[in-house]
Every structure is written in C-alpha cells, then in structure tokens.
Amino acid sequence: MSQPMPNNTGSNIVHLAKIRRLAQENNTSLAPKAKVLFVDDEERILNSLKAIFRMQYDVTVSTDGHHAIELLKREHFHLLVSDQRMPNMQGVELLRRAKALSPNTVRILLTGFSDLTAIIGSVNEGEVYRYINKPWDGEELREIVDGAVKIGLEMEKLSPLIPAVNEDVFTEKAKHEAEESVLPHNGHSTLSATTHASRTLESVDVSALLGGAMVLLLDHSRHLFGVFDECHFTGCQVLKASSHEEALILMQTHEVAVICANIDGIDRGNIGFLCLLKKEHPHIVAIAVDGLGDSETVISLVNSVRIFRVIFHPLRPKVMHHHLMAAFKQASNIRVQPELLKVQHQSKDAEKTTLTVMANLGSLLKSRMSSIKSFFSRR
C-alpha cells in the first residue's frame, strides 16, 4: 500500500514565490541600460568618467571626435558628453554633427576653458543641454548626467520632426555670415550694409510653423524692431515691447511662440525676466541679443534660462532671419510633441535665480506672468 505524499503545498508556494522574485530581479538587472557616450582626448578623464557611471549606464568612451561620429551612425546614444578642446575635432563641431545625426540624443559640453566662441557655437549650432566645467563637482556631475539620461530615454521615443535649419532659404553665404556673428564686433553696421543684406533675403511664409502664435520683440532701444522688419517674414504677427512690463501686458491677450530679447545695457534685467518666463512657460522659445558677450553670461543663459540661441550686435537681418527660422521650427516641434519640453528643464541654480527674480518683481507682474495666454494652457 502506497504511503500518502507529505503535504508540502505551503512550502512549495513560498519556494516558487522566491524563485519568481529572483527571476524578476534578474530580469530587471539584465534590462538594457541607457547608453552614454563620453568623448575626451585625455584617457585619464575617460577612465574617471567610466569608473563613475559604468555600473549605472552602458558607457562608451572615445578619444576622437571622428570615431564618435562613426559610433553615432551605428547606434543610438541617450546622452553625449564631449570635451571642447580636442586636437582632431573640437567639441562644438562634434555636437553640431551629432545634432544632425541623432537629434534626440541629449548633448552636454565638458570644458575647462572659458572659450566664448566654442560656447556660443555649442548653443547656436549644437543646441547644448548643459555645460559642465572642469574640474567638476562629483555630486553635481552625477545629478546633471542622471537628469540628462532620463530626458534622453524620453526623447528616444519621439519621431524626428522639422529640421532646425531651412537650407532652401538659408544660403551658404548667409550661413557664413551667421557663423561670423558668434562673437560681438566693435562698431555698428551701416544703413547701407543692412539694406544690402536685406535685399538678398527671400520672403518666407511662416504662418504654418507658428500656428497662429506670435513673435515678441523686447528691446528698450527698439533697434530689434527695425532689423526684424528687414527679415521679410510673411504670415508672421509680431508684438513689440520696450520693457518686460509691456511684454507681459501684451502676452495676456496674445499667444507668443518665440521671444527675441535684447539683454544689453539698460535691458540687462531682461535676463531675469527670461529666466522666470522659461520656468512658468517653457514652451516659449527664447533668443537673446547681447552687445558685449562673456562666457559666464552665456553659460548662465543656457543652464538657467535654457536659451535657444544667443546672437550679438551689430545685428544683421540675415543673421536674425536664420536664428528666427530655427526658433519658429523649434516652436512648431514643441507644439506637435510637447515631450520636447523636458529638455527645457532648469537646473537647481536656475530655480534659485528664479526665486530671486520673483522676489524683485512686483505682485502685479507675478500675476500677469501666471495668466499669459498659451496654447498649452488650453490642453
């Protein structure tokens, strides 16, 4: 006569639960890691970065920008961190080419130098997400990289949209002039030069890009107004303000997609205004126009204000036309894919700056800022 089997049902269930839990943990640990590409000509720097992040991310390193370009052609990286001063290809050139190859890869510039040309180039051509200064603070580095990777994972899900530059309208000659504008010049452009430049610009209908929204020009001297008129945009409604108080009044009744603001001289206070505007309404694409230019200001504009472009006086119609076209397309892309706003997230330093700005602004201005008319507030 066979003996009855012992009743181990309870222990078996517990054992199976443990196996299932371990399997789930193993699957989690084996899940694909986010891919990060570090580029620096110093092996010591790369070894340090790899040691910091290799347990958390799938880290690839390269000492050469050309090699990095080949890597970007073969696989998708969620984050690219590049040094600026490299012998074969400078960081700004790598970021520019990376933007074209992999627009949804988040880009960071790593530099130990206050190279204004490189910084401006990385903003206007590479659309850099953040700057990290050498020597870096370990905690700050982790925070920036972790935040950038999270954004990169979200960006990976998005489809490519409108290219940043309209090559059909923006000629190679005009592009060369725009590249020359990355640094401030002495003196002022003459009326004849401005008039000649405007003659070569074709009239462009941008109504489809703006979707009924408007462009806001903010300049106490009103110089931007005249240059904008030479750009020959059609289907583009423009608002003009000489102070941020006037700007806020206009924005309460008109939807703004792009703001182009002077930040030079008496308009220096517009930097704080742009910082607060970006916090409250990150969908508004901002261009800053400066007269002198310094590395610290530009880095602050990127890290704190999340500025889209920085250009300098004397401002030429072709240069303004080029950067505004890029801004219109960026605004259109944001409207179609609001997930792009994740890249506009401000740093902790920016939040501190914003609090200071809010303390300095009167209660009336604060209330106006919160009541700005916006397509996104209607969703």
C-alpha positions in Angstrom: 0.0 0.0 0.0 1.5 3.3 -1.0 2.1 5.9 1.6 0.4 9.3 1.2 2.6 12.2 0.0 3.5 14.7 2.6 1.6 17.9 2.3 4.3 20.5 1.3 2.0 22.7 -0.6 2.6 25.7 1.6 6.4 25.5 1.5 6.3 24.9 -2.3 4.3 28.0 -2.8 6.8 30.0 -0.8 9.7 28.4 -2.7 8.1 29.3 -6.1 7.4 32.8 -4.9 11.1 33.2 -4.1 12.1 31.9 -7.5 9.7 34.2 -9.2 11.0 37.2 -7.2 14.7 36.3 -8.0 13.8 35.9 -11.7 12.1 39.3 -11.8 15.2 40.9 -10.1 17.5 39.2 -12.6 15.3 40.4 -15.5 15.5 43.9 -14.1 19.2 43.8 -13.7 19.5 42.4 -17.3 17.3 45.1 -18.7 19.1 47.3 -21.3 20.9 50.2 -19.7 20.8 53.7 -21.1 23.7 54.4 -23.4 26.1 57.2 -22.7 29.0 58.3 -24.9 31.9 60.3 -23.4 34.4 61.9 -25.7 37.7 63.4 -24.4 41.2 63.3 -25.8 42.5 62.6 -22.3 42.4 58.9 -21.3 42.6 59.8 -17.6 39.4 61.8 -17.9 37.6 59.0 -19.7 38.8 56.4 -17.2 37.4 58.6 -14.4 34.0 59.1 -16.1 33.8 55.4 -16.9 34.5 54.4 -13.3 31.8 56.8 -12.1 29.0 55.7 -14.4 29.7 52.2 -15.8 27.6 50.4 -13.1 24.6 52.6 -13.9 24.8 53.0 -17.6 26.1 51.3 -20.8 29.2 53.6 -21.1 31.2 54.0 -24.3 34.3 56.2 -24.5 36.3 57.7 -27.3 39.3 59.9 -27.6 38.5 61.1 -31.1 35.5 63.1 -32.5 35.6 61.3 -35.9 35.4 58.0 -34.1 32.5 59.3 -32.0 30.7 60.3 -35.2 31.0 56.7 -36.6 29.6 55.4 -33.3 26.6 57.7 -33.6 26.0 56.5 -37.1 25.9 52.8 -35.9 23.9 53.1 -32.7 21.7 55.4 -30.6 23.1 57.0 -27.5 20.8 58.7 -25.0 23.5 61.1 -23.9 26.6 62.5 -25.5 29.1 64.3 -23.3 32.0 65.9 -25.2 35.1 67.8 -24.2 35.7 71.0 -26.1 39.5 71.2 -26.6 40.4 68.2 -28.7 43.1 68.1 -31.4 41.2 66.3 -34.2 37.7 67.7 -33.8 36.6 70.3 -31.3 33.6 69.6 -29.1 31.4 72.2 -30.7 31.8 70.6 -34.1 31.1 67.2 -32.7 27.9 68.5 -31.1 26.8 70.2 -34.3 27.2 67.0 -36.3 25.7 64.9 -33.6 22.6 67.0 -33.6 22.1 66.3 -37.3 22.9 62.6 -37.0 20.9 61.9 -33.8 18.7 64.9 -32.9 17.1 63.1 -29.9 20.5 62.5 -28.2 20.9 64.9 -25.3 24.2 66.8 -25.7 26.5 68.2 -23.0 29.7 70.2 -23.4 32.6 69.5 -21.0 35.2 72.2 -20.8 37.8 73.7 -18.6 38.2 76.8 -20.6 36.1 80.0 -21.0 36.1 79.8 -24.8 33.4 82.2 -25.8 33.5 81.2 -29.5 33.0 77.5 -28.5 30.3 78.2 -26.0 28.3 80.3 -28.5 28.8 77.7 -31.2 27.6 74.9 -28.9 24.4 76.9 -28.2 23.6 78.0 -31.7 24.8 75.0 -33.7 24.9 72.1 -31.2 22.0 73.2 -29.1 23.8 72.0 -26.0 21.7 70.9 -23.0 24.2 71.9 -20.2 27.8 72.9 -19.6 30.0 71.0 -17.1 33.1 72.8 -16.1 36.4 71.1 -15.3 37.3 70.2 -12.7 33.8 69.0 -12.0 32.0 68.5 -8.7 31.2 64.8 -8.4 27.7 65.2 -7.0 26.8 67.9 -9.5 28.1 65.8 -12.3 26.0 62.8 -11.3 22.9 65.0 -11.0 23.4 66.5 -14.4 24.1 63.3 -16.2 21.3 61.4 -14.4 18.8 64.2 -15.4 20.1 64.2 -19.0 19.8 60.4 -19.3 16.2 60.5 -18.1 15.4 63.1 -20.8 17.3 61.1 -23.4 15.2 58.0 -22.6 12.0 60.0 -23.2 13.5 61.6 -26.3 14.2 58.2 -27.8 10.5 57.6 -28.2 10.0 60.7 -30.3 10.0 60.8 -34.1 12.2 63.3 -36.0 10.4 66.4 -36.9 11.2 69.6 -38.7 15.0 70.2 -39.2 16.4 73.1 -37.3 17.7 75.0 -40.4 15.8 75.6 -43.6 18.6 75.0 -46.2 16.4 76.0 -49.1 16.0 79.5 -47.8 19.2 80.0 -45.9 22.1 80.1 -48.4 25.7 79.1 -47.7 26.7 82.7 -47.9 24.1 83.7 -45.3 25.2 80.8 -43.1 28.8 82.0 -43.2 27.7 85.5 -42.1 25.7 83.9 -39.3 28.7 81.9 -38.1 30.8 85.1 -38.1 28.2 86.6 -35.7 29.1 84.3 -32.8 31.3 87.0 -31.3 30.5 90.7 -30.6 32.0 93.2 -33.0 33.3 96.7 -32.4 31.4 99.5 -34.1 28.0 99.4 -35.7 26.7 98.2 -39.0 25.9 101.0 -41.5 22.4 101.5 -43.0 23.7 100.7 -46.5 25.1 97.3 -45.3 21.8 96.5 -43.6 19.8 97.4 -46.7 22.1 95.4 -49.0 21.8 92.3 -46.7 18.0 92.5 -46.7 17.8 92.6 -50.4 19.2 89.0 -50.7 16.5 87.6 -48.3 13.5 85.9 -49.8 10.1 86.5 -48.3 9.1 83.4 -46.3 5.6 82.5 -45.1 6.0 81.1 -41.6 2.3 81.1 -40.6 2.1 77.2 -40.7 5.1 77.0 -38.3 3.7 79.4 -35.8 0.1 78.1 -35.9 -1.4 81.5 -35.1 1.0 82.3 -32.3 3.1 85.5 -32.4 6.7 86.7 -32.1 7.5 89.1 -29.3 10.4 91.5 -29.7 11.7 93.0 -26.4 14.1 95.9 -26.7 14.2 99.3 -24.9 16.1 100.9 -27.8 13.7 99.4 -30.3 16.6 98.6 -32.6 15.5 94.9 -33.0 12.2 96.1 -34.4 13.8 97.7 -37.5 16.1 94.7 -38.1 13.1 92.3 -37.8 11.2 94.3 -40.5 14.1 93.7 -42.9 13.7 89.9 -42.5 10.7 89.8 -44.8 8.6 87.2 -42.9 5.0 86.8 -44.1 2.2 85.3 -42.1 4.1 86.4 -39.0 2.4 88.5 -36.4 4.8 90.5 -34.2 4.4 92.2 -30.9 6.9 94.9 -29.8 7.6 95.9 -26.3 10.3 98.2 -24.7 10.1 96.7 -21.2 9.1 93.4 -19.7 6.1 95.1 -18.1 4.8 96.0 -21.5 5.7 92.5 -22.7 3.6 90.8 -20.0 0.6 93.0 -20.8 0.7 92.0 -24.4 1.2 88.3 -23.6 -2.0 88.3 -21.5 -4.1 88.7 -24.7 -1.8 87.3 -27.4 -0.2 83.9 -27.6 3.5 84.1 -28.1 5.6 81.2 -29.5 9.0 83.0 -29.8 10.6 85.9 -27.9 13.7 87.8 -29.1 15.0 90.0 -26.3 17.9 92.4 -26.0 19.9 91.8 -22.8 22.5 94.5 -23.3 22.9 97.7 -21.3 19.6 99.0 -19.9 18.0 95.7 -20.9 20.2 93.6 -18.7 17.3 93.0 -16.4 15.6 91.0 -19.2 17.8 88.1 -18.3 15.9 87.6 -15.1 12.6 88.1 -16.9 13.6 85.4 -19.4 14.5 83.0 -16.6 11.2 83.4 -14.9 9.4 83.2 -18.2 11.1 79.9 -19.0 10.1 78.4 -15.6 6.5 79.4 -16.0 6.1 78.9 -19.8 8.9 76.6 -21.1 7.3 76.3 -24.5 8.2 79.8 -25.4 11.4 79.7 -27.5 13.8 82.4 -26.4 16.6 84.2 -28.3 18.9 86.6 -26.5 20.7 89.5 -28.3 23.8 90.9 -26.5 26.3 93.6 -27.1 29.4 92.6 -25.2 29.3 88.9 -24.5 31.1 87.0 -21.8 31.4 83.3 -21.1 29.7 83.4 -17.7 26.6 85.2 -19.0 26.2 82.7 -21.9 26.6 79.7 -19.7 24.0 81.2 -17.3 21.7 81.7 -20.3 22.0 78.1 -21.2 21.9 76.4 -17.8 19.5 78.8 -16.1 17.4 80.5 -18.8 17.5 77.5 -21.2 18.1 79.9 -24.0 17.7 78.6 -27.6 20.1 81.0 -29.3 22.5 83.8 -28.4 23.5 86.4 -31.0 25.4 89.7 -30.9 25.2 93.3 -32.0 25.6 94.7 -34.6 22.7 92.5 -35.6 22.2 91.9 -39.3 18.9 90.9 -41.0 20.3 87.6 -42.4 21.6 86.6 -39.0 18.3 87.4 -37.3 16.4 85.6 -40.1 18.4 82.4 -39.8 18.0 82.1 -36.0 14.4 83.1 -36.0 13.6 80.4 -38.7 15.3 77.9 -36.4 13.2 79.2 -33.4 10.0 79.0 -35.4 10.6 75.4 -36.3 11.5 74.6 -32.7 8.3 76.2 -31.5 6.4 74.1 -34.1 8.0 70.9 -33.0 7.2 71.6 -29.3 3.6 72.2 -30.2 3.4 68.8 -32.0 5.5 66.9 -29.5 5.2 68.6 -26.0 7.6 65.9 -24.7 10.4 68.1 -26.1 9.7 70.5 -23.2 11.6 68.0 -20.9 14.9 69.4 -22.4 13.9 72.8 -21.2 14.1 71.8 -17.6 16.0 74.3 -15.5 18.9 73.5 -13.2 18.8 74.0 -9.4 20.9 77.1 -9.8 18.2 78.4 -12.2 15.5 77.8 -9.6 17.4 79.9 -7.1 17.8 82.6 -9.7 14.1 82.4 -10.4 13.2 82.8 -6.7 15.4 86.0 -6.6 13.7 87.3 -9.7 10.3 86.7 -8.3 11.2 88.5 -5.1 12.3 91.5 -7.1 9.2 91.5 -9.3 6.1 93.2 -8.0 3.0 91.1 -7.3 1.2 92.6 -10.3 4.0 91.3 -12.7 3.8 87.9 -11.0 0.1 87.6 -11.5 0.5 88.7 -15.2 3.2 86.0 -15.7 0.8 83.3 -14.5 -2.0 84.5 -16.7 -0.1 84.6 -20.0 -2.2 83.3 -22.9 -0.9 79.9 -24.1 -1.9 77.1 -26.4 -0.6 74.6 -23.7 -2.9 76.0 -21.0 -5.9 75.1 -23.1 -5.0 71.4 -23.4 
